[in-house]
Amino acid sequence: MVNESLIYDWNVAGPRAIPAPRPLQLDDETLRDGLQSPSVRTPAIEDKLRMLHLMDQLGIDSADIGLPGAGTHVLTDVKRLAREIADSRLRISANCAARTLRVDIDPVAEAAQYAGIPIEVSVFIGSSPIRQYAEDWDVDTMLRHTEDAVTHAVGLGLPVMYVTEDTTRAHPETLERLYRTAIDCGAERICLCDTVGHATPEGAFNLVSWAREMFTSAGRQVWIDWHGHNDRGLGVANTLAAAYAGADRVHGTALGVGERVGNASMDQVLVNLSLLRWIDRDLSPLSDYCELASAMTGIEIPCMYPVVGADAFRTGTGVHAAAIIKALKKGDTWLADRVYSGVPASSFGRKQQIELGPMSGQSNVLFWLAQRQMDADPRVVEALFQACKGSPTVLTEEQARGIVFAMQEPGA
C-alpha cells in the first residue's frame, strides 16, 4: 500500500513551502576536488573509471575529471577518463579545472582532442578582498587574467565555466566586473564558490538570487553553478538553498570528501533532491557509489552516516522495532519503511534492520527469530531477552545464534 495521506509533509506545505526549482543539473567533483583531501589516497585509474560509470548510472550530469595542469600523471588519467566517456558513450559530460593561466588551459584542450569529446574548462581565480590582500592582487590584475584565460580557452574551442573562488566573501561590485569580463570574452557559465564553507543557507540563497537578478537585468543568458564546502556543516543545506534560489547546476563529492572537512556530499544532495521530488531517478546504485568512494580513497563511512552508514536503517529500540513489526504484520512494506524513518530505505537499495540489544523488547526477539525461520520457543525467547538486557551493546549475529543453539542442547 502507498498512502501518502499518512504523512503531512511540512517541507512542501505551509507559507514557506519549497516548490521544485528549474531543471537542475549535478556536477560531481569527487575525482578532482575530492582528491584534494589531505587524508585520501590517490585512487588507481581502474577505480576512477568504475566511479565514472557509477556517476553515470546515478544520472549525474557532469564530472570534474581532474586538473591536468598539475602534471603529466594527472593529464594521463584525464585523457583516459575522457576517452572512457567517449568509448562507452556515457551520458555524463566532462570538465576540468584550470587556473586562469594558459599553461593550465592547454592540457585540457589536449585531452579534449585526444578523446574527441568536448571538455568544459573551469578557469578559477580568487575574488574576495582577503584573497586579493594575501596575493597582492588588485582588481585590474584579476580582470587581465580573466580576459586572457577565457579568450585563450574559447580560441581553443573549449566551453568555459568561469569560477570565482571565495565568492561568498567577495564584494558584489568586484564580482560583477569579473563576470561581465568573462562573459564578454565567451564564458557560458559562471560558478559561485563557497570555497571556505563560510555561507549559511540564507547567504547561499542571497548570492545566487543576486547573480540571477544581475544577469537577467543585463539581458544575459548565463548558466549559474553553485560549489560549496562543509566547514560549518551546512554544505548540503547551502546546496539546496542555492538550487531553490535558481542555480542551474550544483556540485558535490561522494561522502563529502575534499579540502579540510570536505565538500557538500553528492550522495546526500541526491537523497534530498529525490525526497523533495526535485529529481526522479533510480538511486539504488547509491550504496555502491559510496562504498567505492570509501574503498578507493581510504575514507571510512561512519556508522551513523545518512543512508549508506551501517546504522542508517538499523534499530535495537523496542518502541521503534514494535512499530516496524506491526507495519510488516499488516503486509505493508511501504508503511514499515516510513513509520520510524524519514528516509525510505528501499528507495536507496537498503532495508530496515531490527537488532537485539539493551533497549530491545520481546517484539525484537520474536521478529529476529521469525526472520531467521527459528522456532520461538518461550525458553529461547526469554534467554535472548535476558541476554539483551544484560548486554552493554547490540548482540552480534554470532552471539545471538550461540544463545539459541545453547538453549537447544539436550538438558538445557
N, C-alpha and C positions, 0 to 999 in steps of 0.2 A: 504494500500500500504506500502511496505517496500522498501525504496530506499536508500541504503547505499551510493550511489554516491552523495547524498545531503550533506554529512558530510565528509570533509577531516580530517582525524584523525592524527594529528602530534604526538600523543602518540605512534603510531605504524608505523610511516613513518619517513624518513629522516636519517641522518648519525648516530644518537644515538637512533634509534628505539629499543624498548624493546621487544624481542621475548618471547614467552611463555617459562618459565623455566621448569626444570624437574618436573615430577608429584609432586604436593605439598600437604602436609597434614596440618591440622589445629588442634591446641590443645587449648581447652577453659579453662581458669584459673578463671572464674567467681566465682566458688564455693570454691576457696581457696585464691588465691592472691587477687581477687576482694573483698573478705570479710575482708581484712586487712585494708581497708579504715577506717580512724577514724570517718567518717561520716555515715557509713552504720549501719543498724540494722541487727542482725543475723536473717536470714530467718527461717521460720518453715520448717520442713523436707518435708511437703507436697509441698511447693513451690520449694524446691530443686529438688524434683522428677519431677515436671512439667517442670522445667528448663532443666533437663537432657533429657527429651523427646523432647523438642524443639531443643536442640542442635542436637539430632539425626536426627530430621526432616530436619534440615538445612544442613545435610551431614558433620557435624564437626566430625573429625576422633577420637579424644580422649578428655577426660576431666580430669582435676585435681580435685578430689573429696574431698580433704582435707589433713590436716597434723595430722594424728591420734595420733602422739606422743605428741600433745598439751594437751591431756586429754581424760578422758573417754567419755565425751559428744561428742567430735569430732569423736572418734572411733565408737561410736554408729551410728552416721549419715553416716560415711564412709561405714560401714557394710551394712546399709540399701540401700544406693545408689548403692553399688556393687551388692547387691542381686537383685535390680531392673533391672540392666543391664542383669543379668543372666536370671531372670524370664520372662522378657518382650522380651528377645532375641534382644536387641538393637544392632545396628551395632557399636555404639560408644564404644571405649575401655576406661579403667580407669587407672589413675596414681595417685600417692600420693607423697607429698613432705616429705622429712626427712632430718634432719641434718646428718652429717657424724658420727652418733652415733648409736650404737646398740639399745639403748633404744627407738629411733625413728623408726628404721627399723623393729623391731619385731612386732609392731602393724599392719604394712602394710601386713606382712605375715599372721597375724591372720585374717585380713579382707579378704584376698585372699582365704584362706582356708575356711572361713565361707561362702563366696559367690560361691566358686567353679569356679572362673574365674581368669585369670592372671591379676595382678595389677603391673604395672611398678612403681618402686620406683625411685623417683627423688632425689638423695642424693646431697645436696648442701654444698658448702664451699666458703668463700670469697677468692678472688685470687689477688686482687690489692695490691700494696705496701702500700696504705693508710690504707686498712683494716688490713694488717699484722702489721703495726705500732700500730694501735689502739688496736688490740687484743694481742699484744706481741707474735705473731707467727713468726716462721721462716719457710722457705720452707720445711725443713726436717720434721717439725711437721705436716705441711699440707699433705705431702706425706704419713706419717704414718697414719693419719686419713683417707685419701683416700683409702689406701691399706686395712685397717681393715674394713671400711664400705662396700666397694664394694665386697670384698671377703666374708664377712658375708652375704650380701644380695643375692649374687649368690648362696651361700651354702644353703639358704632357698628357692631356686627355683624362685627367683624374677628377672624379667628382669630389667636391671639397666640403667637409664639415669644419667650420671654424670654431675652435674650443677656447673659451676664456677660463683659465684656471682661477679658482678662488672668487668666482662671480658673486657669491653670497656675501662678500665683504667689499665689493667694488662700488664706486660711485656711478650712478646712472649716466651722468654726463660722459664719463670715460667709456663706459660700455657702449653707449650709442655711437660715439665716434668710431670705436673699433669695429662694431658690427656694420655700420654703413660702409666703411672702407672695405671690409671683407666681402660684402655683398656686391659692391660696385666692381670688385675685381673678379667676381664669378662664383663666390661661395653660395651653395644652395641650401645650406643647413647651418645653424649655429647651436652650440651646446652650452648650456648653463651648468656650471660646476660648483658643487658644494665640496670643494677639494679637501677641506679640513673638518668636515662634519659640523660646521658652525650653525646651520639652519635649524629652525623649528618648522613644523608643518605650515604655520602661518607665514613664515619667511619664504618657504618654497612657493606657496601659493602666490604671495605678493610679487615675487620676482618673475615667475612665469607669466602672471597676468600683466605685469608691466611690459615685458618683452612682446607679448602678443598684441597689446594695445599699441605699442610703438610701431611695430611693423604694419599693423592694419591702418593706422593713421597715415603712414607714409606710402600706403598703397603697394606694399611689398608682399610677395608670396614667398615666405621663408619657412622652412621646417624648423621646429624647435625641439631640442633634446634636453633631457634632464639627467645629470650624472651626480649621484650623491654618495657620501661616505657616512659612516655609522658612529662617529666619535661620541655623540650624545645618546646613542641607542635609538635614534629616530630615523635611521636610513629608510626603512620600509614605509613608515608613516609619511615621511617627506616625499617619497616617490609617488605615493597615492595622491598626495595633495598636489604635486606637480601635474600629474595626469588630469586631475579634476580641473585644474586651472587652464588646461589647454595645451600641455606638452604633446607633441606628436609621437615622440619615442622616448622611452625611459631605459636606463641602464642598470645592470646588476651583475653579481657574480655568484656562482654556485657556493652555497654555505656562507656567503658574505665575505669570502677570503679577499684580502687586499692589504694595502698600506695601513699600518698601525692596527686599529681594531677592525678594519675592513670596510667593505662597500655595502650598499643595500643588497640583501640576499635575493638573488633572482628566484630561487625556489619559493621563498615566502611572498615575493611580489606576485608570482604566478598563482599561488594559492588564494591570495586576497582578491586578485582580479577575477578569478573564477567564482569565488563566493559572492562577490559583488555583481556578478553576471556582466562584467565588462568585457570578458572574453569567453569563448565557448570552444573548448578543445579538449582532447584526450590528454590528461595529465598522469596517467598510470605509469609512464616511464620516469616519474619524478624521483622515486627512490633509487633507481639505477643511476640517474644523473648525479645525485648527491653522493651515493656510495662510491662512484668512480672518482668524483672530485676529491673525496676524502682519501681514497687509496693512492691517487696519483700525486697528491700534494703532501701527504703525511699529516694532514689536519684531521683529528678525530672528530666525529659527530657527537656532541654532548648528549647524554641520555634524555635530557629534557628539551632537546631541540624540537621546534614545531614540526609536526607532520612526519618527519623521517627519523626522529630520535627514537631510541628504544622504548621510552616511556610515553610517547605521544598518545597512544591509544590503549594504555595498559593501566589497570586499576586493581588494587587489592583491598579497596574500601568496601565494607559491607553494603552501605546505603547505595553507593553508585552501582555496584555489581547487581544488587537486587533489582534496581530499575531496568538495567540492561537485560537481565534474565527474564523479567516479566514481559518485556517487549518481544523477546525471542519466543516466549511461550505463546504469544499472540500470533506467531508466524509472521511478524512484521520486522523484516531486516532494516527497512528504511527508518523505523522508529528506534530500533536498537542502536543504529549508527548515529543517532542525534540526541537521544534523551539525556545523555550526560556528556555530550561532545559538541562543541561549536563548529568543529570541522568534521565532516563525514569521512571516515577512514576509507571507505570503499571507492570514493571518488579519486583517491590518490594511490590506489594499489595496496592499501593496508586493511587491517581488520581490527575490531575491538578484541582486547585480551583481558581475561579475568584471572587474577593471580590469587595465591594463598599467602596471607601474611598477618601480622598482629592486629590489623584493623578489619580483618575479614569476619563475615558472619557465616552461618551454616549454609546459606544460599551459595556462597562462593565454593564451598566444599562440594555440594551437590552438583553444581554446574561443572566444576573441574572433573569430577568423576564421570559425569554424563558425556562430556566432550571426548573422553578417552575410552568410552564404552566399558567402564568399570562398574561393578556392582556396588550400589550404595548401601552396603551392609551397615546397620546402625553403629556397630563397633568400629568399623573403619572410619565412618563419618566423624564419630566422637574423637577418635585418635588423631585424625587430621586437624580437627577443630582445636583440640588442646595443643597440638604442635604449633599451630598458628599463633595461639595466644602466648605461648612460651618463647616464641622466636623474636629476636630484635629486628629481623628483616623478612622480606618475602622469601618463602621457601623456593629453593631451586627445584627444577623438574626431578632431578635425581633424589633429592631429599624427600619429596612428597611420594614419589613412587616407592622409595625404600620403606616408608611407613606403611603403605598399602600392602606391600609384599610381606612385611614382617607380621602384619595382622592376619595374613592368610596362612602363615606357618602353622603346622599342627601344634596344638597346645597353647597357641597364642591367646 
